Amino acid sequence: MTMSQMVTNPSTPPPTVSSVLVIGSGPIVIGQAAEFDYAGAQACRSLREEGIRTVLVNSNPATIMTDEGIADAVYIEPLTPDVIRRVIQRERPDGLLATLGGQTGLNLAVQVHRLGILDQYGVRLLGTPLAAIEQAEDRSLFKQMLEGLGEPVVPSVIATTVQQAVDFASVVPLPLVIRPAYTLGGTGGGIAHTMDDLRRIAGGGIAASPIGQVLIERSLLGWKELEYEVMRDGAGTCITICNMENIDPMGVHTGDSIVVAPSQTLTDREYQMLRSSALRIISALGIEGGCNVQYALDPASMDYAVIEVNPRVSRSSALASKATGYPIARISAKIAVGRRLADLRNPITGKTTAAFEPALDYVVAKIPRWPFDKFGRADRTIGTQMKATGEAMAIDRSFEAAIQKAVRSLETPAEDLAWEQPSWTEADLDDLIRRPNDQRLWAIMAALRRGWTTDRIHALSAIDHWFLSRFECLVGMERELAASPLTPTALWEAKRSGFSDQQIATLTGQAESQVRKIRHRLGMLPVYKTVDTCAAEFAAETPYFYSTYEEEDEATPLLGQRALVIGSGPIRIGQGIEFDYCSVQAATALREAGVAAIMVNSNPETVSTDFDASDRLYFEPLDLESVSEILIHEGVGGTPPAAITQVGGQTAINLAGPLDEMGFAILGTPLDAIDLAEDRFRFEAFLRGLGIPQPPGAAVTSLHDAQAIAERIGYPVLVRPSYVLGGRAMEVVHGPDHLERYIRNASTMTPDRPVLVDKYLLGREFEVDAICDGEDVLIPGVMEHIERAGVHSGDSFAVYPELNLYPAEVETVVDYTTRIALGLGVRGLCNIQFVVQSGRISVLEVNPRSSRTVPFLSKATGVPMVQLATNVAMGRSLKEQGYPGGLWPRQPLVAVKAPVFSMAKLRGVEVHLGPEMKSTGEVMGIDRSFEPAFFKALMSSGLALPARGALLISLADEDKADGLQMLGQLIRMGYALFATEGTAAFIERNGMPVQTVTKRIGRGSPDVLDVILQGTVHGVINTPGPADKEVLDGLQIRRAAVERGIPCITSIDTARAMVTAMSGATSVYTVQPVTAYRESGFGY
């Protein structure tokens, strides 16, 4: 179904605006992820259906919403009041829509309104009125509104100083909850169990709040937490889209909670009580569009309290949309321009109106995807400040099946609910169940296996008895499967409860393939049900399906030419929204080529799981069982569709081999080419045969071999596991002791999963993305990294076009890329990373798939890379598509990709950059020259130093000489410098003013923490040296800066480029649509 089928009643008055500015949400950070790409893309399409010209501003290039076809004018620019003013001045929109850009968009809209920019240019704020936004976001106004409605309010106080928070603790006893105003993902908040906690969290929360305000409230730990997603139009019509229940009780941010929809433990009276409250609140606020209301409910009474209202589309809105099929963002956009719910058709059914409340005949489970597999030292406790980077969702007919499928969708070492740490003791389980953390669910299952009662677990966790009883049933089924022969009845019941073939095989002592054969011999295949918003009361017109084990199937296999696009699963560090962008682009290219696009993914936040992003959507785990069953199902009566695995990141690539072994066709690059690029021995021989250099090294499977290789090639060496994404567990090792620690502690080696040990080359790093059709290789551009080799490419600033390669070096890069892609047999996308040291170019890595730089490079060059690659995979050459081989003409612009980090949310995590990726997102700065483009990237990423003030400098010995010119520039720019002993002595020797601070904390005044925590300095440049001691010495400096919310730069290369850019570009930069930069001439 197309979106044009969301028709409006002819009697509805036309929209009151002809041009609308939509503000995006910026980069992916913890607390604000891909849900706003989904919402913004929906909104722009929805407005264009109404004949409204749309103008979009966002800084994130890795999104579908910043594609040129989504809005009439797309600006990839910093989200600042000045940029919004200049866009308004150029485009002259009638209205501004800010409720689809998350907290970032909402805060920016409030800023530009208060600055008078909207009034100056006659721009109306559309949708929810500003007064309602302020009433919901300002903790004091919100409390007054609730009291006026007679809604129960948690005892609380508004604090703008730490002392006010301390005073409140003498009235309401600890623990207390701290909630900052106008922040996302609970940033700066927490639960204070001690007075020291209260002072620390309140101080941090006041600093994090744009208005310096926190709500200190009585803790309701142990109460149930529930959410209602509601919608209201300008005529006052209100509906409930969905209610959701957190399995974790109060005390855990909803983004870090396991969530189920619809609620499972409420009585009808409780459900209706909270529903009525939510509708009263949305009406009182005057919300126009979607809104999320969060509640606490006392399990021992009918008492409840309103916790929070989000007067905008939120993370929960995306979950509710995907859970019900109701397109919240799309409807919200239409309401914002004056449409009414009763006049809009629901595009899922094509028959009911948008005022028809969804009904569910299935259960949805959402589980957060935490980054603790990347950050072993992080505090794994979860609370009111969100830590998850993404989430996975699953749908089935029962809670047990949905939760098991959701766990399988996480793609972590805990592959299913059977996982547990062998070392867990009774005391460990007690702690893991009592203290909210990412392993709590698995600890509950382990405790039940050891005979713990649900009463004991409830007493520790306050998780509702109903959920615990369902987990107990799963443990009971595990025992039955392990104790008895696998009968057809037992197999059927296990599959209906969500057990995977692998789980059943482990429990029954068989191979997974044996269980699959038994199941297929019995004809025991999943059927696929429709997500239809109406519990099958009306026939659905949208092809949105989930699997279950029942009798009736609702997904008739598609006919004609078709292909399955395997998505990238939950967002995590190393595999982010960039791969969802590639998946959506691949589906679009298939459809434009007349090939039906079938999408499979498990991420509710993304555009790829929008019901109309493909011809058919399967919401399923991205494991071999689920994907192969979809292929079998779509092949009934014919040939199964071929699978596209090169656009879904490592998740999809890892499925290519197993699917090929099962006999399914893989489109694009042959499996052997993928294996050749990953197999160290084969790849070395391949490059040797081509005469292309790479750093010396080898794959090893023992400590003895690793030590021998390191001694032969010389330290430092780069060590990493094979077949991983995002540089996971990659380190630069400087000596034998460090190497031994790495091999013993950080890696598991097997003959088929060796550890790679390479010579570490400290040179300039470059990378290319290319498309190969077997005859020609198109290279859209060469990107240069600001940081020297050793910093993961995902954490590096990347610049297009390359600025520091000689023409002969560019020719060598193009030659190597062409020969490698053709030699591998690539059919589609390929990413290659190079290092240049002493004039010698070596290949660091080859990935025969899409990469995280594909969206950035596509938007900088205008080359539709994924579309070309998908068509190549379908058999069309580059020439047939109108594109020659070789290097694409250089564009008259400079584009800078900057990493964005979420370190403030992850206590204890090391901040300094290295070969293991740490960033959660990216932004793009684009202009006519390097300095303004880089400065815009800094503004967008939050890394720009303040225009004036004081800086703390602590440089490694090997960086001091490289930093001398930069230090002089900083002083000429008017900064006051504070420096640690060694750096201060170096600055003084070079005749520059500096104040010395000791890095020996507590042994002098001021020390490094004093100047950070007291607000003396406004930025930190701290580059750790190679020795472990120096890294640890600086850790407290870097953590204090991050938690204080001031820029902290850990690479001398980044710092030098930053200072150069800021000295020349702080006031002069261009603001214009992204397409205009590719045209010669002057900007605006």
N, C-alpha and C positions, 0 to 999 in steps of 0.2 A: 504494500500500500504506500502511496506517496502522501506527503504531508498536505497536499492540496485537498485531500479528502477530509481534513478537519475543516468542514465548511461552516460558514456563519449564516445565521438567519437573515434573509433579505431585509427584515424590518430593523435589524440592528443598525444604529447610526454608524457612519464611517469613522475610522480613527481620527482623533483630533490632532494628530501630528503627521508630518510627511517625512521627517528625517529624525533618526534617533541615534544617539551616541551610547554605545554599550562599553562599559568598563570591565576588563577581565581581571583575573585574580593574581597575575604574576607567576612567579616560579613555583614549582612543587616544593613544599616544605612540610614538615610534620605538622599536622593540623589543617592543612589546606592542600589537597592533592588534585587528582584528575577529575574529581566530580565537577569542578567549575569549567573545565574544558568542555565536558559533556553539556553542562547547563548553558554556557555561552554559545556553543555551536547550535544547540536547539533554539535558543532565543533569537539568534540572528536569522535563522531559516524561517522561524515562525513570523517574525516581523516582515520579512521580505514577501511572505505569502499575502500579507495585508497590503502590499504595494508600498511599503515604507522603505525609504532609503536607509541603510544601516551603515554606521561608522563604528569600527571596533578599535579599541586601544588595549594592547597587552604587551608585556615585555618577554613573554615566553615563546620561543620559536618552536618548541617541541610539541605544539598543540595543533589539533585540527582547526580550532577556532581562528588561528592566525593564518590559515590558508587563504589564498586570494579569492576563492570562489564563495567563501562563507559570508562575507560582508561586501558591501559596495566599495568601501574604502577600508583597508586594513593598515593600521599603524603598529609597528613593533617598536615601541618606545618606552622609556621609563614611566612608571605610574607615579607621577608627581603633579602637584597643582599647576606648575608652570607648563608642563607638557599638555595637560588637559585644556588649559587656557588657550594655548596655541592651536590645538586641534579644533576647538570650538571656533576660534577666530577664523580658521581656514575653511571649515566645513559648514558652519552656521546651522547646527542641528536645532530642531524645535524642542527635543526632549533628551533627558539623560536617564538611562536605566542602569542602576547601580546594585540592584539586589541579586544579581546573578554572578557577581564577581567575588563572592566570599567576603570575609572580614576586610580584606584589602580594598575591594571595590566600595564597600560601605563606608569605611573610614575616609577614603579619598573623596567620595561624594559629599560627606559632611564638611571636609576641609574646603573644597571649592565653593560650597554654598556659603560658609562662614566668611570666606575671603571676598564674597560679593561677585564672583565670576559669573555665576548663573544669572543673577539679576542683571549684570552689566550687558550680557549678550541675549537676554530674553529666553533663556533655556529653562524649561520646566523639569523638575525632578519627577519622573514617572513612577507609577506603582505606589508602593507604600510611602506615605508622606514622611517628610523629614522629622516631624514631631513624633511620629510613631517610632521611627528608628531610634531617636534619642531617648524616648520613653523606655524602650526595650533594652537599649544598650547601657544607658546611664543607670547605675545601680540604685541611686537615690530616687530618681523619678520612677523607676520600675517598682520599687517597694511601695511608693505612694499610690501608684495605680492599682496594685493588687489590694492594698488596704481599702481603697475606695470601692472596689468590686466586692469586698467581703471575702476575698480568697485568702486561704490560710497562708501566713507568711512565717518563714523561719526566723526566730530571734536573731537579729543581726545589727550591724552598725556599718556606716560608710566611713572609711578611714582614708585620709590623705597623708597621714604621718604614722610612723611606727608606734609612737607613743599612744595614739588613739587606739590602735589594735591591742596594745598591752593593757590599756585601761579597760577595754571591753572584756578581756579575759578575767578580770576581777568580778565581773557581773555574770557572765556565762562561762562555765568551766571548760577546760580543754577536754577533748580535742576540738579544734576549730577549723573551719574551711575558709580558705582565702581565695576569692575570685576577682581577678582584675577586670576593669571595665575596658571594652573595645579591644580585646585581644583575641587571637585565634588559637584553637586547640588547647585552651586553658593555659596559655603561655604566662609564666610568672606566678601561677597559682599552686596550691598544694594543701595538704592537711597538716596542721601543726599539733603534734602530740606533747611538745615541751615548750617552755617559754623561749628557749634558744631557737627552736623551729619557727615559732611565731615571729620573732624579730627578723630572722633571715628571710622567710618566705614573704612576709608583709613588705619588707624593704625591697625585695626583688620584684614583687607584684606592682608596687607603686611606680617603680622605675619602668616596668614593662608597659604599663597603661599609658596610652596617648594623653589621657587627661589626669594622670597621676592619682587614680582613685581605685580602691579595692573594697570589696564587700567582705566583711568578716562575719561569718554566720555559725550558728550552732551546728555541730556535726550530726548528721542523721545516718551515721554508719549502721549498716544492717537493715535499713529500710529497702524496699524494692525500688528499682529505678525504671521508669517507663517514659516513652516518648509518644507524642501524637503529632502526626504530620497533617496539617489542616490547610485549607485553601479558602480564600474569600475574594469576591469581586467587588467592584465599586458600587453595586446596588445593594450590598449587604448580604448576598447569598453566601452561606458558609457550608462547607462539607469537610468530612474527615476522610483523608486518603487512606490512612493506615495507622495502626498503633503497633508499637514495638516494645518488647520487654528485654531488659538486660539480664542475662543470667547472673552476672556479678551484681551484688547489691550496691547501694550507695557507697561512694568513696573512690570509684574508678571512673575516669572520663569515659563518656559513651563511645568515643572513638577507639578506646582501648578495651572496651567490653565486648564479650560475646553476646550477640543480639539475636533475638528470634522474633519473627513476625508471622502471623499475628501473635499477641500475647497468649501465653499458655496457662497462666496460673490465676488470672483474674476471674472473679465471679462476674455475672452480667451486671449486677448492681455496681460493682467497682468500675467496670468498663464504662458504663453509661455516666457515672459520676464524673470521671475524668474527662470523658468526651465532652460533656456539657460545659465543664470548666474551660477546656481548650477553646471551644467556640465562643464562650463569653469573653475570653481574653483577646482573641483575634478581632472580635467585633469592637471591643472597647479601644483597642489600639488603632483601629481603622486600617488594618493591614489590607493591601490589595495585591494578591498573589499568594505564593506559598509561604508557610510559616511553620516552625518547629517549636513545640512546647514540651519541656521536660519536667517530670514529676518524681517526687519521692512518695511512697505509699507505705504506711506502717502495716506490716504483715499481721499484727495482732489486733488491729482495729480498722476503722474506716478513715482514720486520720490520713491526710495527705498534705503535701506542700508543693508549691510551684518553685522549681529550681531555676529555670532559665527559659527565656524565649529568644529564638533567633528569627528576627523579622526579615528573613531573606531565604533564598534557596541555600541549603546547607549540605553537609556530608550525608546527613540522615535523609534529606530530600532525594538524593541520588539513590540511596538504598531503597527508600520507599517506592521510587519510580520503577526500579528494576524488580522489586518484590511484587508489585501489583500490576505493572505494565502501564500505569497512569503517567502520562508525560508531564510531570509537574512544571519543569522549566518552560516548556513550550506553552502551556496554558497560562503560566504566570506572565509571560511576555505579552500574550494577547490581552490579558486583563489589564496590564499596565497601559495599554493604548486605548482602553475603554470598552473592550468586549465583555460580554456577560457569560457566566458559566452555562446558563440555560440555552444560550444561542450557539454554543460551540459543540461540535460533534466529537465524541471520543474516537480517536483514530484506530484504537484497538478493535472495537466492535463495529465501528462504522454506522451503528444504529442508535446507541444510547447517547445522551448529551454528556457534556463534561460535568454537569451537576449530579450525575449518577455516582453514588459512592461505591468504590470498588469492594468486591467481596472475594475472599480467597478460599479455595478448597484444597490447599496444600500448605506446607510449612517452609519458611525461609530461615536459613541460619547464616549469620555473618560472623567471621572470625578475623580479628586484626592480624596483620603481618608485621611483626616486630623486627628491628634490625640487630638483635642481639647476636645473631650468627656472625655478623661483621664486627661487633664490638664486644669482645669477651670480657672486658673490664668494666663495662657499663653496669650501673645499678639496674637490676632487672625488676625491681619493685615498680608496680604501676599504681597511679593515683589520679589526682584530678588534673594533672598536666599530661597531655597526650604524648606518647612515645612511638606509636605505630606509624610506619611509613605508608601502609596500604592495607587492603583487606580483600578477603575472598568470600564469595557468597555461593550458597548451594540451595537447591529447591528439591523437595521430595514430598511424598504424601504423609510422612511421619516425622516427628522431631528426631528420632534416633537416626533415620536414614539421612536427613538433611545435615545433621551435625557431623556425621561420619564423612559425608561427601565434602563438606566445608573444610574439614581437617586435611583431607587428601588434596584439596585445592591450594593449600598454603605453600607447597613446594619447599619444605624444610626437611632437615634430617628426621624430624618426628613425622614420618610419612603417614601414620594413622594412629588411632587411639591405643594401639597395642604398645607403642613406644614408651620406654621408661629408662631412666639412668640405672644401670646395674648397681651403682654404688649407693643408691638412695637407702637411708636408714629410716627407722620409725621417726626419729627426731627430725630428719630432713623432710619427711612427708608432713609432719605436724607444722613445720615452718612454712612449707610451700603452700599448704592449704589455708593456713591462718593469714598469711601475708599475700595480698594480691600481687601476682607476677605472671609472666608469660607462660610458665610451665604448670600453672595451677590445675588446668583441666586434666593434664596427663598425670599429675600427682593424685588427683581424686580417683582416677581410674586405677592407678597402682595401689592406692589404699584399699579400694573395694576388692581388688584381687587378693589382698592380704587379710581380708576378713573384717575390715573396719565397717561399722554400721553407718547408715545414713544419718542417724541421730548424732553420732560423734563428729561426722564431717560437717553437718549443719551447725553444730555448736562452735566449730572453729571458723567457718566461712560465712555463715548466714545465708548461704545459697538455698533457695527454696527446696523443700523436700520433694516436690514433684520432679524437678530436674534431676535431683540425686537418685530418685527411684528409676528414672529412665536410664541413667548411667549404670545403675545396678542391674537392670535388665540386660544391657549389653554385655556386662561381665558374666552374667548367667548364661547368655548364649555362647560366649567364648568357651566357657567350661563345658557346655554340651557338645560343641564342635570338637573340642580336644579329647573328650572322653568316649565318643561313640563313632562308629563308621559313618561316613558322609552319605546319608540317604537323600533321595530327591526332595523329601519334605524338609529336612534340615537345611539343605542348600537353598531351597526356595525361601524359607523364613530368614535365613542369613542375608540373602540378597535384598529382601524387602526391608531389612533393618539397616541396609547401607554398607554391609561388609563387602570389601573388595575381594576379588579373586586371590590377590596376594595375601590378605589377612586369613582367608579361609585355608589357603595352602599352608601357611605357617602353622595354623592351629591343628591341621589334620595331617601334617607331616608329608605333604606332597609338593610338587612343583606347581608354580602358578599356571603353567601351560597345561598341566593335567586337569586342574580345576576348570579351566576354560574349555577344554575338550569335553569334559563331562557335562558341563552346562550347555554347550552347543549341541551335544548329542541328544540331550533331553529337550531341545528346543526352548531352553530357558534364556530368552533374550530380553533385554529391556524394551519397554515400549516408551513412547514419547508423548507427553501431555502438553497442552497449550496453556500459556499464561494469557489470560483473557480479560482480567479485571472484574469478571462477573460470575465466577464459579460455574461457568458453562451455561448460564441462563440464556445467553445469546451466543450465536456462533461468532467466533473471532475471525477477523480478516487479516491478522498479522501473524507471521510465521515465527513465533517465539516459543521455544520448547525446552522441557527438562525431562530427564529420564526417570523411570520408576519401574518397579516390577509388579505389573498388573496384567490384565488381559487385553484391554482395548487400547489400540494405538491411534493417535490423532495426527501423526506426521507422515502423510503419504509421500514416499520418495519423489524427489524432483525428477523431471524428465529432461532430456536434452543435455547439452554440454554444461558441466558444472565443475566447481573446484572447492575444496575445503581449505579455508584460511585458518591456520592454528595460531591463536593469539598468544599473548605473553604473560597472562596470569596477573597475580597481585603486584602492585608497585612495590619495589624494594630497591635498596641502594645497589647500583650496578645494572638494574633492568627497570627502567622507568617508563614514563609516558611516551618517550620517543618511539618505543616499539609498538605501542598502541596506535600511534600516528601511522606507522608503517603498515600495520594490519588493516586499518581503515582505508588507507590509500590503495592497498592491494585489492580489497573488496570492490572499491570504486572502479578501479581499472578493469577488473573482471566484468563488471556489469556494463561498462561502456563498450567492452569488446563483445557483448552478447553472450557472456558466460555467466551462469547463475553462481553467485557468491554465497557460500555457506560459511558462517563464522562459528567457531567454538572458542569460548573464553569463560573465565570464572570471576572476573573483576566487575563489581557493580558500579564502579566510579567512572567508567570510561565511555568514550564515544563508540567503541567497537561493540559494546553490548547495548547500544540503542537499537530498538526493534527495527528501525528502517535503515541502519547502516549497511545491511546486507540483505540478500534475498531470503535468507533463513538463518536464524540464530539458535544455537544450542548453548544453554547455560550449564556447563559441565566442568568437572575437574580436567586439567590438562595432563592426564596420565595415560599410559598406554591402553589400559582397559577402556576408559571412557571414549577416547578418540577412535580407537579401532572399532568399537561398537557403533559409533555414528557412521563410520565409513561402511560397515557391513549393512547397517540399516538403509543408508542412502543407495546402496548397491543392489537391494532386493529387486529381482527381475531384470537385472542388467549388470553393468560394470560399475564398481564403486568409483566415486569421484577421486581424482588425484589430489594430493595434499600439497599445500604450499607451506614450507617450513622455514624459509629464509627471512621472514619478516617478524617473527615472534620472539626474537632474542634467543638466548641459550635454551630456554624452555622448549621452543619448537624444534631447534636444531637437535637437541638431545632425543627427540622422538623420531627423527628421520631414520636412524639405523634400525630400531626395533620395528617401525612400521614397514620398512623395506624388507626386513626378514620375514614379516607376515605376508608379504606379497602385494602390498599396496603400492601404488605408483606415487613417486615424489616428483613434483614439478620443479624445474629449474636446475640448479647445480647438482651434479650427480653425488651420490653418497660417498663414493671413493674420494672425490675432491675434498669433501668435508673432513673425512678421516685423515687424508694426507696432510691437510693444514694443521690438524690437531696432534698427529703422531710425530713426536720429535725426531725419531730416527729417519722416518721416511721424508720428513720435511727438510732435514739437513741435506740428505742426498739429493733431493729435488733442487734446492737452491744451488748446491755444488755443481749440479749438472748444467744449470743455467749460467753459472759463473757470477752469481750475485752474492755479495758478502752478507754474513750475519754475525752477531757477537759470538765468540767461541763459547762453548758450553756443552752440556750433555744432559740426558735424562737419567736419573739414578733411582735405584730401589733400595739403597742401604746407606747408613751413615758413613761407612768406610768408603763407598764409591763417591759420595758427596764431598768428603774431605779430600780425596785424591784429585777430583776434578778441580776443586777450588784452589788447591796448592798448584796445580798445573797452569791454570789460567790466571791466577793471582787475584787477591782480594782488592776491592770489594766485589762481591758477586750478588746477583739478583736471583732469589730462590722463590719458587711458586709451585703450587700443585698444577697438574694438567687438567684440562676440561673444566675450567671454572670461569665465572663471569665476574666482572667488576674488580679484578685483581684480588679476589678473596684470598687471604692468607699469604699475600705476596710481601716480601721484605727485601730490603737491601742489607746484606750481611757483611760486616767489616772485619771479622776475624774468626778463628776456629771455634772459640767458646760460643760465640753468637750462633754459628752454624749448627753446632751440636744441640744447643737449646732449641733452635727452630725445628730440626729434624725430630727431636724427641717429643716436643710439646705441641707443635702447631701443624703437624701433617700426619696423614696416614698414607703409607706407601704400599702399593701392590704392583705386581708386574704389569697390569693393564692400566694402572693409574700412578705412573712414576712422578717424582718431584723433578722439576727442571732447575738446573743450576747454570747460570749464564754469567759471563763477564759483564759487569756493570759499566756502561759507557756514559760518562758525564758529558753529553754533547747536546746539540740543539735537536729538538724532536719535531717531526713533521708527520702529517698523515693525509691520506687521500681516501675518498670513497669513489668507487668506479662501477660502471655497468659493462658487462661483457656478454656478447652474444655468440661467442665462438669464432667470430671473424674479426670483429672490431671491439675496441675497448674505449669507452667514453669516460673521461675524467673531468667531472664538472669543475673541480678546483683543487688546489693544494692548500692545506691549512697548516699554519705554523703555531707551535705551542710557545707561550711566553716562558713557561718554566722549562728548565733543562730536563733531560731524561731522568727518570727516577720518581717523578710525580705522575700518578695514574692519569691517563689521557682524559678520563671523565672529570677529574679534579683540576685540570689545567685550563688556563685561558687559551682559547684557540682563535687565531686571526686568519681571516680570508680577505684578500689573497695573501700568500706568503710575502713577507717584506724583506727577508734577509737571506734569500737564496740567490746565488748567481744564476744567470740564464742557463749556463752549462749544467748546474746542479738540478735545475728544474727539468731539463731535458733528460737527465739521468733518472730522476724520480718517475717521469712519464714512461721512459723505456723499461725500467724495472717493473712498474705496475702492469704495463701491457704484457710483458713476457710472462710474469707470474700468473695473471688472470687467464691468459690463453693456455699456458702450460698446465694449470690446474684443471682446466675445463669448466671454468665458472660459467654459469648461465643465469645471469642476474646480477645481484649486488655483491660487492667485495670491498672490504676495508683493509688498508695496509698502513702500518706505522713504521716510520724510518727514524734513524738517528744519524746526525752528521757530526763527525768528530775528526778534527784535523783534515778537513776536506774529503774524508772518506764517508760514503753513504752506505749504511748497513740496514738490513731489514730486521725490525724488532718482532713483528707479529703480523700474521695474515688471518683475517676472519672472512670466510666466504659466505657472508650473510649481511643483513642490514646492520647498521651500527647506530650508536646514539647521536652521531653527528649528521645523519641523513636529513632530518628536518631542517637543521640549521643551514646546511650547505644548499639544500633545495631552495630555501627562501632567499639566501644571499645571491644565488646564481640564476634563479628562475628555471632551472632544469628540473622537470618532474621525475625525479630519480626512481621512486617506487613504481610509478606508472610504467616507465620504460622497462624496468626490471621485470615487472609482472608480465608485460607483453612479450618480453624475451622468453620468459619461462613458458609462455603459451605458444612459442614458435615464431614470433615476429622479430625480424632483425632490427637493429638500430636504424639502418638505412631506410627500411620500410616505414619506420616511424618518423623519418625526416631528420635524424640526428647522425652526424658523422662520428668517426672514432677520433682519438687524440684528446688534447687538452681543450676544454671549452674556452671561448674567448673571455678574457679577464674583464670583470665588470667595473664600472667607474665608481667604485665605493670601497669602503673598508667595513667589514663586519667582525665583531668580536663576540665570541661565546664565553660567558663567565659562569663558573660554578656557583651554586648556592648551597649553603650548609644549614643544618638544623641542630648544631652542637649544643645550643642552650637547653634543648629539651632532654639531652642525654647526659646525665651527670656522670662524671668519671671518665668520659671518653677523651682520648688524646686528640688534640686539635690539629697538630702539625701535619703537613701533607707528605705523602709517601706513595709507594707503589700500590697500596690497597685503597680502593675508592671509598670516599666518605661523603661525597655530596649527594643531596637528595633531588636536586633540580638544576635548572640552568636558565639564564636570561641571554638576551642578544642586544648588543649595542651596534647601531649601524649609522654611518655618516660618510662624508666624502673623504675624510682622512683619518689617520690612526688615532690621534689624540682625542678628538671629540667622540669617536666611536668607543674607545676604551673607557673614557670618562662616563659615557652613558651606561656602559655595561656595569661599571662600578656603582653608579647610582641605583640601578635596577637590582643589583645583587646585595645591596646593603653593606658593601665593603668600602665605600668611599670614605676617606678621612674627612673630618669636619674642616670647614674652610679656614679656621684658625683655632688656636688652642695649644695644648701641650701634648707631646707624644713620649711614650716610653720605648726606648730602643735597647735591644739586647741581641747582638749579632755573634754568630759562631766565628771562631778565628779565621776560618777559610773564606768567610763572607765579608770580612771587614774592608779589605781593599776594594772589592766590587761595590761596596756601599758608600765609598767616600764621596763620590760626586752627588749621590742621592742625599746624603746628609747635608752637604752644602746647599743644595736646592731647598731643602726643608727650612733651613735657617733663613735663607733669602725670602722664602714665602711667609716668614713671620712666626713660625712655630717655635715654641720653647721645647728644648730637648732634655729629657731625663734618661739616664742610661745606667746600666749595671757596671760594676767596677772595670772590667776589662774593656768594654765598649767605650765607657766614659774616658778612660785613659787614652784610647786611640783617638777619640774626637778632640781631646785637649791637645794631643801631640800635633794635630793638624790645624791648630789655631782657631778652633771653633768653640763657642760657649756651650756648656752642658752642666747639669746638676747630677751628681752621683747619687744613686740609691743602691742599697745593698740587696743582693739576691739571697742573702742568708736570712731567711725570714725569722723575725723575732730577735735578731742579734744587732739591730741598729735601727735608727729612725731618721728618715723614713726608709722602709724597705719596699720591695716591688709590690707587695700586696697593698700596703698603705696607700700608695699613689693611685692605684686602680680603684680600690674600694671606697676611698674618700673623694673620688671624682676629680683628683688633681690632674690626671691625664685623660685624654679623649680618644686615644688610639694607641695600639701597640704594634711594634714591628719586632718580632722575636723569631730568629732563625736558629733552630737547634742544630748542634754539631752531630757528627756521626757516633760519638761515644754514648753509650747508654746513659751514663751519669748526666751528661749535658741535656739529653732529652728529658730526663726526669726532673732536673733542676728547673727547666722551663715550663713543665707541665702546670705547676700552680699559677704561673704568670698567665699562661694561655687560657686556662679554665676560668680564672678570675675575670679576665677580659670578656670572654664569651658570656659568662653569667651576669656580668654587669651590662651587657648589651653594647659594648664598644667594639669597633673594628679591630681584628687581630690578624695580622699578615705574617705567615710563617715561611714564605719563600722570598729570598733576596731578589729573584728575577721579577716576581709579582710586584714587590715593593718598588723596585726601580722604575718599572713601567708605569705604575700607579702615580708616582710622584711626577714623572715626566708628563703624563697626560693631564694631571691636575694643574700643573704649572702653566699649561697652555690652552686649556679647553673648558675651564669652569664656567665661562659665560657665553661662549659662542658655540652653539651646536644646532644642527638642523632638525626640524620636525616635519615629516611628510610621509605619505603612504609608502609602504615598502616597495611597490612597483616603481615609484618615481626615482628611487635611488639608482635603479638600473638604467635610467635614462641620463644622457649627458646633460649638463646644465647646472644651474644653481638651485639650492634648496630653499626652504621657507623658514 
